[in-house]
Amino acid sequence: MAATTRPHRIDVRVSAEQDAMIREAAALAGQTVTGFLLDAAEDRAREVIDERRDLVMSKATFARFAEALDAPGEPVPELVELFRLPRIPAA
């Protein structure tokens, strides 16, 4: 298997206790420190992104949300004026 090229670098400072704990955990997991930290950081990054990407709400809240989306919007005077301007022809 070919090695993956990783051109970007992230540096982090740790205490002596954190260093020892991370090294021990990496060794117990049979991984390099880099591999261990990268796996842990990637897992946490996915978790944070997934938590904020999905919108979770109760059925009642969703019903109010859908009703608000379905309601007719109010015109924005600046946008009405903008759309009345002549179009610029495509190049």
C-alpha positions in Angstrom: 0.0 0.0 0.0 1.4 3.4 -1.0 1.9 6.0 1.8 -0.5 8.8 1.9 1.0 12.2 1.3 0.1 14.8 3.9 1.5 18.2 2.9 -0.2 20.1 5.7 1.1 20.3 9.2 -0.6 21.1 12.6 1.7 21.7 15.6 0.4 21.4 19.1 2.1 22.0 22.5 1.3 19.6 25.3 2.2 19.2 29.0 4.5 16.4 30.1 1.5 14.5 31.5 -0.5 14.9 28.2 2.6 13.7 26.2 3.0 10.6 28.4 -0.7 9.8 28.3 -0.9 10.2 24.5 2.2 8.1 23.9 1.0 5.3 26.2 -2.5 5.3 24.6 -1.0 5.2 21.1 1.3 2.3 22.0 -1.6 0.4 23.6 -3.6 1.0 20.4 -0.7 -0.2 18.3 -0.4 3.2 16.5 2.1 5.9 16.0 1.5 9.1 18.0 0.7 10.9 14.8 -1.7 8.2 13.7 -3.4 8.1 17.1 -3.8 11.9 17.3 -5.0 12.2 13.7 -7.6 9.4 14.3 -8.8 11.1 17.5 -9.0 14.6 16.0 -10.7 13.3 12.8 -13.3 11.4 14.9 -14.0 14.5 17.0 -14.1 16.8 14.0 -16.7 14.6 12.3 -18.8 14.5 15.5 -18.8 18.3 15.8 -19.6 18.8 12.2 -22.4 16.2 12.2 -23.9 17.7 15.4 -24.2 21.1 13.8 -25.1 20.0 10.3 -28.3 18.2 11.3 -31.3 20.1 12.6 -33.1 18.1 15.2 -36.4 19.2 16.6 -39.7 17.9 18.0 -42.7 17.2 15.7 -44.5 20.3 17.1 -41.5 22.5 16.5 -41.0 21.1 13.0 -44.7 21.7 12.2 -44.3 25.4 13.2 -41.0 25.6 11.3 -42.7 24.1 8.1 -45.6 26.5 8.5 -43.3 29.5 8.7 -41.5 28.3 5.5 -44.8 27.8 3.7 -46.2 31.2 4.6 -46.0 33.9 2.0 -43.0 36.1 2.4 -43.0 39.9 2.6 -41.5 41.9 -0.2 -38.1 43.5 0.6 -38.2 47.0 -1.0 -34.5 47.0 -1.9 -34.9 43.7 -3.7 -38.0 44.9 -5.6 -36.1 47.9 -6.7 -33.1 45.8 -7.7 -35.2 43.5 -9.9 -36.7 46.5 -11.6 -33.3 47.6 -12.9 -32.4 46.7 -16.5 -30.5 43.4 -16.9 -26.9 43.4 -17.8 -26.4 41.2 -20.9 -24.2 38.1 -20.5 -20.8 38.4 -22.1 
